[in-house]
Amino acid sequence: MTEEITAGVEVVDGDDVALKSAVRLIREVPDFPEPGVLFRDISPMLADPAALRAITDALGRGLEFDVVAGVEARGFLLGAAVAQAFGTGVIGLRKPGKLPEVADRISYELEYGQATLELPADTLGAGQRVLVVDDVLATGGTLGAACRLIRQAGAEVTAATVVMELTALEGRDKIVDEHVRALLRS
């Protein structure tokens, strides 16, 4: 069951009262990053303690995982909060050149070019159950690559969770064979 709270934003779990309240903090910025685009800024949600708690709880609820992998950059913030709330560690999946030692890397195509994610050395063991966390699912390139990187390293992806899914971009369709969960849809 979904319920629209803020114009154009649906709460996927309409029974989650705390998340429904948090959604009201989303700030809409017209014409950003370019004319004709309506940017939905979740920063006010992350800055509010009750909203952050609602997001954190919902991202990990009902899932079994040993560690959280946060995708650079907001995925780091969310991933650390989820890991703390659920008593696990957190791993940051980084852009190239940010790590002193890299265990594994994956390059992938984006709509505007190519990008790479890297896994820090000595952070992930074979067979570990990993919850991949990011802020937004747009075209699916980054989230899909994060899941492939985790599997490439010998671990299991329990789920890929995001705060908001931009459904018009159909990114979910590009992330095959993964359990993808979004808290909000726009």
C-alpha positions as CSV (number, residue, x, y, z in Angstrom):
1,M,0.0,0.0,0.0
2,T,1.4,3.4,-0.9
3,E,0.2,6.8,0.2
4,E,1.1,10.2,-1.3
5,I,2.0,12.7,1.3
6,T,4.1,15.4,-0.4
7,A,3.0,16.3,-4.0
8,G,4.4,13.6,-6.2
9,V,6.0,11.5,-3.4
10,E,4.5,8.2,-2.2
11,V,5.3,6.4,1.0
12,V,5.6,2.8,0.0
13,D,4.6,1.5,3.5
14,G,1.5,3.6,4.1
15,D,1.3,2.2,7.7
16,D,4.7,3.7,8.7
17,V,3.5,6.8,10.6
18,A,7.0,8.1,11.4
19,L,8.1,7.9,7.8
20,K,4.9,9.6,6.6
21,S,5.7,12.5,9.0
22,A,9.3,12.6,7.8
23,V,8.3,13.0,4.2
24,R,6.8,16.4,4.9
25,L,10.3,17.7,5.3
26,I,11.3,17.0,1.7
27,R,12.2,20.3,0.1
28,E,11.3,20.8,-3.6
29,V,13.7,22.9,-5.6
30,P,12.4,23.8,-9.1
31,D,14.8,23.9,-12.1
32,F,17.7,22.2,-10.3
33,P,20.1,20.9,-11.5
34,E,18.8,22.2,-14.8
35,P,15.7,23.9,-16.1
36,G,12.6,21.8,-16.1
37,V,13.8,19.4,-13.3
38,L,12.1,19.3,-10.0
39,F,14.7,18.3,-7.4
40,R,13.4,16.7,-4.2
41,D,16.0,17.5,-1.5
42,I,16.0,15.0,1.4
43,S,18.6,17.0,3.3
44,P,16.0,18.4,5.7
45,M,14.9,14.9,6.5
46,L,18.4,13.8,7.3
47,A,18.9,16.9,9.6
48,D,15.8,16.1,11.7
49,P,16.5,13.5,14.4
50,A,13.0,11.9,14.3
51,A,13.0,11.8,10.5
52,L,16.5,10.3,10.4
53,R,15.4,7.7,12.9
54,A,12.3,6.8,10.8
55,I,14.4,6.5,7.7
56,T,17.1,4.5,9.4
57,D,14.6,2.1,10.9
58,A,12.7,1.6,7.7
59,L,15.9,1.0,5.6
60,G,16.9,-2.1,7.6
61,R,13.5,-3.3,8.9
62,G,12.8,-7.0,8.4
63,L,16.2,-7.7,6.7
64,E,19.0,-9.9,8.0
65,F,22.5,-8.6,7.3
66,D,26.0,-8.7,8.8
67,V,27.3,-5.4,7.4
68,V,26.0,-2.3,5.6
69,A,27.6,-1.0,2.4
70,G,26.9,2.7,1.9
71,V,27.4,4.1,-1.6
72,E,29.3,7.4,-1.9
73,A,28.3,10.0,-0.7
74,R,24.9,10.2,1.0
75,G,24.9,6.4,1.3
76,F,27.8,6.8,3.8
77,L,25.5,8.9,6.1
78,L,22.6,6.6,5.8
79,G,24.7,3.4,5.9
80,A,26.4,4.5,9.1
81,A,23.1,5.3,10.7
82,V,21.5,1.9,9.7
83,A,24.6,0.0,10.9
84,Q,24.5,1.7,14.2
85,A,20.8,1.1,14.7
86,F,21.1,-2.6,13.8
87,G,24.4,-3.3,15.5
88,T,26.5,-4.0,12.5
89,G,29.6,-2.4,10.8
90,V,29.6,-0.2,7.8
91,I,31.7,-0.2,4.6
92,G,32.0,2.8,2.3
93,L,31.9,2.1,-1.4
94,R,34.2,4.8,-2.8
95,K,35.0,6.6,-6.0
96,P,38.5,6.0,-7.4
97,G,41.5,7.6,-5.7
98,K,40.0,7.9,-2.2
99,L,41.3,4.6,-0.7
100,P,44.9,3.7,0.3
101,E,44.3,0.0,-0.6
102,V,41.5,-1.4,-2.8
103,A,40.1,-5.0,-2.4
104,D,38.1,-4.8,-5.6
105,R,36.6,-2.4,-8.1
106,I,33.9,-2.2,-10.7
107,S,33.4,0.2,-13.6
108,Y,30.0,0.9,-15.0
109,E,28.2,3.0,-17.6
110,L,26.1,6.0,-16.7
111,E,23.8,8.0,-18.9
112,Y,26.6,10.7,-19.2
113,G,29.7,8.5,-19.2
114,Q,31.5,6.0,-17.1
115,A,32.1,5.7,-13.3
116,T,33.9,3.3,-10.9
117,L,33.3,2.2,-7.4
118,E,35.9,0.7,-5.1
119,L,35.7,-1.6,-2.1
120,P,38.2,-0.9,0.7
121,A,40.7,-3.7,1.6
122,D,40.1,-5.8,4.7
123,T,36.4,-4.8,5.1
124,L,34.3,-7.6,3.6
125,G,34.5,-11.3,4.0
126,A,33.3,-14.0,1.6
127,G,29.8,-15.1,2.4
128,Q,28.9,-12.0,4.5
129,R,25.3,-10.8,4.1
130,V,25.4,-7.2,3.0
131,L,22.7,-4.5,3.0
132,V,23.5,-2.0,0.2
133,V,22.2,1.5,1.1
134,D,22.0,4.7,-1.0
135,D,19.8,7.8,-1.0
136,V,18.2,7.7,-4.5
137,L,17.6,5.1,-7.2
138,A,17.5,7.0,-10.5
139,T,18.8,5.2,-13.6
140,G,20.1,2.2,-11.6
141,G,23.7,2.4,-12.8
142,T,25.3,3.1,-9.4
143,L,23.1,0.9,-7.2
144,G,23.4,-2.0,-9.7
145,A,27.2,-1.6,-9.8
146,A,27.4,-1.5,-6.0
147,C,25.5,-4.9,-5.8
148,R,27.7,-6.4,-8.5
149,L,30.8,-5.2,-6.6
150,I,29.6,-6.9,-3.4
151,R,28.9,-10.2,-5.2
152,Q,32.2,-9.9,-7.1
153,A,34.0,-9.8,-3.7
154,G,32.3,-13.1,-2.7
155,A,29.6,-11.7,-0.4
156,E,25.8,-11.9,-0.6
157,V,23.6,-8.9,-1.2
158,T,20.6,-9.2,1.2
159,A,18.9,-6.2,-0.3
160,A,19.6,-2.9,-1.9
161,T,17.6,-0.2,-0.1
162,V,17.1,3.5,-1.0
163,V,15.2,6.4,0.5
164,M,13.7,7.5,-2.8
165,E,13.1,5.9,-6.1
166,L,12.6,8.1,-9.2
167,T,10.3,5.7,-11.0
168,A,10.1,7.5,-14.3
169,L,13.8,6.7,-14.9
170,E,13.1,2.9,-14.6
171,G,16.4,2.2,-12.7
172,R,14.8,-0.8,-10.9
173,D,14.5,-2.6,-14.2
174,K,18.3,-2.5,-14.6
175,I,19.0,-4.1,-11.2
176,V,18.3,-7.7,-12.0
177,D,18.3,-10.6,-9.5
178,E,18.4,-8.2,-6.5
179,H,15.8,-7.4,-3.8
180,V,15.4,-3.7,-4.3
181,R,13.4,-1.7,-1.7
182,A,12.6,2.0,-1.8
183,L,10.9,3.8,1.1
184,L,9.5,6.6,-1.1
185,R,8.6,6.8,-4.8
186,S,8.5,9.8,-6.9
